[in-house]
Amino acid sequence: MYRILTVILACLGMAGALAIDTYLPSMPAIGRDFGVGPVAVQQTLSVFLFCFAFMMLFYGTLSDSFGRRRVILAAMTVYTLASVGAAFAPTFGWLLVFRALQGLSAGAGSVIGQAIVQDRLKGAEAQKMMSNIMMVFGLAPAIAPILGGWLHVHFGWRSTFIFLAVFGVLLILACLKLLPESLPVERRQAFHPGTIARNYGKVLRHPQFLLLSLSVGLAFGGLSLYIGSAANFVMVILGLPETAFAWMFIPLIGGMVAGSAWGGKRAAKTDPVKLKWIGFGFMAASTVLNIGYNALFPAAIPWAVLPLAIYTFGLAVAMPAIQMNALSLFPENRGLASSMLGFIQMMSFALVSGLVAPLLFESAFLLACGVGVGLVLSFLAWRGSKLA
């Protein structure tokens, strides 16, 4: 049952990653089809991410009140219908509407999944499952752009959204048959707006939680910077075709899978603080290599992407321990705390990919420097949480 739960929770988290990454190879074609420029097409990603981040604020609280399973099923139904709508969108405006609906629904699995882990497990076991979930989840961003490029070349960009709809249907069926409720009725929080507002206020006034959440969001900002710049990085900077996104995403996600596997095995044997130091050490080394390489040489495969594998290895080692540290601060409001953590992480993702990436994605050197700035800020937030 442990393995089945891990796979289901990882797949629920994949819903958002697939909606982000599968259509990236199709972005230029979407612009041509609707007669809009690359900045406008970039908004199909930004709108999704901002809606994704916004709704993350509420999924944890809703699941604290109405149960984990029910909220997940409702969200996945909306996600599936929105994917069908995007596949048949008649205008660019309608595509943005359906992307917004996808964003509003896609975050339920990742937020509530963290709460389910906390419902069932404690301490090192919870951290180990989080690492295993991240390892399985990491397959989505690696596979999605490759699959999306293949679908685009053979069936057109709309087929990528048909794929997302089919994935949504399969997830609904899996949850109905294999995902039991983890929050019994007697442990649920009353759905009173005043109480909920006070609980949000309690979380927002907790400086250690906010700093730990910012540390996670800023560290993942390096990942989001390259994902937000993926189409330009692969097809313009590296000069590769729509079917070559594997050159970027396999190192990017391969490092995360390897780091999750290693970190999961070490969770019960190694002090969490030591794992954080090891993770930040790998991320720092990769950033120095990335900046140095791009300062001296024009970006080319494989050297332009190898530092990304080192960065995401460190990210996967450090982040589960920081996430568990943050969530453990609110044992009575795990869903709400998970929502807030997810919101801060995804808002960082949205801001970086939507606002920062377009300023940097013309240059591999600038992208590397952007990752470095985010990493320094993430490290300072983590260390600052010790003093809060």
N, C-alpha and C positions, 0 to 999 in steps of 0.2 A: 504493500500500500504506500510505503514511503516513496518508492520510485515512481509510482503512478501519480501521486500528488505532486512530486517534483516536476514531472513532465507537463502535467496540466497547468500548474501555476506558471511554468516557463512559457508555455504556449499562449496563455492569457496575456502575459507580458509582451509576447511577440506581436500581438495585434497592432500595437502602436508602432513598433519598429518596422513591420511589414508595410504599413500605410505610409511611412516616411520613405523607405528605401526602395520599394519595388518600382515606383514610377520615376525614379531619378533619371534613368537613361532616356525616358520619354519626354523630359521637360522641353528640349528644343522643338520636338514635333508638336507638342501641345501648343506652344507659341505660334508655330506656323499654321496649325489647324484653325485656331481662333483669331489669328491676325494680331497678336499682342507680343510685346517685347520681352526680353529675358527678365527684366525687373518685375514685370507684372506676373510672369510665370512663377517667379520666386515666391510670390505672395500665396500661391497654393500650398506652399510649405509653411510659410509664416502663419497664415490663418489657422491651419491645422494645429500648429504647435502652441499658439496662444490659447486656442480653445481647449486643447489637451491639458495645458497647465492650469487654466482657470477651473475646469471641472474637477481636477484632482483635489481641489480644496474641499469638495463636498462628498466624494465617494466614500471616504473613510467614515465620516459622520453618518451618512446614510446607512452604511453597513453596520455601524455600532447600534443603530436603532432598529433596522428592519431585517438584519441578518446578512451574512456575506453572500450566500448563494443567490438569493433573490435579486439583489442589486446587480451582481455579475450577469445574470441571465437577461435582465432588462437592458443593460448597457450593450451586451453583445447583439441583441436583436436590433437595436438602433444602428449599431456599427454595420451590420449586414445589409440593412435597408439603405443606409447612406452609401455603401459601396456600390450597390446596384444603381442608385441614382447617379453617382459620379460616372459610372460606365456609360450611361445613356444621356449625359448632360448635353442639352442642345446649344448652350451658349457658355462663354467663359464665366459669366456671372453665376449661372446655375452650378458650374463646377466648383466655384468658391463656396457656395452655400452647402453643397454636399461634403466638401472637404471640412467645413466647419462642423457639420454634424458628425463626421468621422472623428474629428478631434475631441468633441464633447463626450463621445462614447468610448474611445479607445483606451483611456487611462484607467478604467475600472479594474482591469485584471492586475496591473502592476501594483496599484495602491492596495487593493483588498488582498492581493496575494501576500504582501508583507504582513498584513494583519493576521491572515490565516496561519502563517508560519509562527507568529508570536502566540497565537491561540493554542497551538499544538506543542510547541517546543520551547526550550529555554536555553540560555547560555551558549556554550560551544556547539550544541546540536542545532540550535537555530541558526547560528552563523554558518555552520557547515551546509545546511539546507539552502541558505541564501546564496552561498558560493556555487552550489550545484545548480540552482535555478539560473544564476547568471551564466554558468557554463552552457547549459542547454539553450537559454535565451540568446546567447551570443551567436548561435547558428543562424538566426534570422537575418541580421544585417549582412552576414557574409553571403548567404544564399539569395536574399531578396533582389539585389541589383543585378545579379547574374541571371536569375530567372526573369526579372523584369526586362532586361535587355533582349533575352531570347523571345519572350512573348511579344515585345514591341516589334522586333524584326519580322516575325512570322505572322502576327495577327493584328498589329497596331496597338496604340497606347491604351485604348479602351479595354483591351483584354486584361491589363494588369488589375483593373478594378473588379472585373469579373472574378479573377483569382481571389481577391480579398473577400468578396462576397461568399465564395465557396468555403474559404478558410473560416469565416464567421459561422457559417452553418455547421461545420464540423466541430467547432468549439462549443456551440450550444448543445449539440448532441452529447459531446464528451462530458460537459458539466451536468447535464440532466442525469446521466447514467453513473458517473464516476466521482463526482465532487460532492461529498456530504457537507452539511452545514457544520461549521466549527464554533459558532457562537450560540449557545443555548439561550432560550428566551429569558431565563432568569438573570442572565448576565448582560442583557442589552440595556442601552441607555434610553431614557424617555426622550421622545422627539419633541422637545420644547424649545422654541427659538431662543428664549432668554437663557436657558441652561447651555444651549449650544454656543451662543455668543460668549458666555462667560468662559467656556472651555477653550474656545479659540483665543480669547484674550489671555488666558493662562499660558497657552503655548507661545503666543507672540511675545509675551513679557519674559520668557525664559531665555536669557542671553546665551547659555551654553547650547541649548537646542538650536537656536538660530545660527550660531557660528558653525556648529557641526553640519547643519543642513547647507549652509553656504559653501563649506569646504567640499561637500559632495558635488554640489551644483557647479562650482568653478572648475573642479577637476574634470568633470564630465564635459565642461565647456570645450576642452581640447578636442574631444571626440566630435562634439556637435559642430565645431568650426570646420572640420574636414568633411563631415556629412553634408552640412549646408553648402559647401563649396564643391561637392563631389562631381557634378556635371562639368563644371569649369576646370577642375583640377585634372580629371581624367581625359576629357576630350580636347581641352585647349592647352593646358600646361604640359601634360604628358603626350598629347597628340595621338590618343588612342581612340578606337571606334566605340559605338554604343555597347557592343558585346564584350568589352574589355574591362568592365568595372571590377572584375575579380582581382586585378592587379592592386587595387586600393583596398577593397573590402576584406579579402582573405587575410592579409597581414594585420589589418586593423582588428578584425574579430578573432583571428587565430591567436593573437596575443592575449585577448580577453579570455578566451576559452582555456588556454594553457594556464593563465594566472588564476582563474577560478578553480581549476582542477587542483593546482598546487596549494592554493590558499585553503581550499576546503579540506584537504588532507592534513594541513598544518594547524587547523583551527583549534583542535582539542589538545595540541601539544605545545603550541607557541603562544606566548603572551600577546593579546590583541595589540598592545602598544608597539611591540616589536614588529608585528605584521604591518602596522601603519608605516613605521620607519622604513621597512624594506620596500613597501609599495612606493612611497614617495621617492626613495632612492632610485628605483628603476625609472620612474617618470622623469626625474631630474636628469639622469644620464641620457635618456632618449631625446630630451629637449635640447641638451647641449649638442648632441650629435646632429640633430635635425637642423638647428640653426647654423652650425659650422659647415655642414655639407652644402646647404643652399646658399651660403655666403660665398663659397669657393667654386661651386660647379653649377651648371644648368641642370634643372631637375630631369632625371631620367630613371627608368626602372632598371634594376630593382632598388637602387640606393635611395630613391626619394620616398619609398614606402616602408623600408625596413625599420626606421626609427618609430614608426607608428605601432608596430607590433610590440616593441619594448615598452612604449608608453602605456598601451592598453593592458599589458601584462601587469605592470605596477598598479594600474587603476583597479584591476580586478582583485589584487591582493589586499589593497588598503581599504577600498570603499565598503565592503560588507561589514568590517569591524566598526567603521565610523557610523554606518547606518544603524547597526544594532545598538551602539552606544547612544545614539540620538533617540531611538524608539524606546529604549529602556527607561528613559526619564519620565515616561507617562504610562505606567502599566495599566491604569484604569481607562485610558482613552487611546488605545493602540491604533484604532482606525483613524481617528482624528489626527494623531501624530504622524501616521503614515501618509495621510493626505497632505499635511503641511510640508513634510519632507519631499514628497513627490512634486508638489506645487513649486517649491523653491528650485528643485532640480530642473524641472521642465521649463520653468520661466527663464532660468539661466540658458537652457538649451535654445528656447525660442528667441531670446534676445541676441544670443551669439549668432545663430544661424540666419536669423532674419535681418539683423541690423549690422553686426560686425562682419560676417562672412562676405557680403557684397563689397565691403570696403577693402578687403584683403585678398579676395580670391583670384586676382589677376597675377599674383606673385607667390611662388612657393616659399620664398624667404619670409615674406610678410606673414604667411600662414604659420610658419614655424615660430616666429616671434610672438604671434598672438597666443599660441599654445603656451609659450613660456610665461607670458604675463599672467594668464589664468592659473597656471600651476603655482606661481609665487603667491598669488592671492589666496589660493586654496590652502597652501601650507600655513600661511599666516593666520587664516581663520581657524584651522585645526589647533595650532599652538595657542591661539587666543582663547579657545574654548576651555583650556586648562586653567586659565586665570579668571574666567567668568564666575 
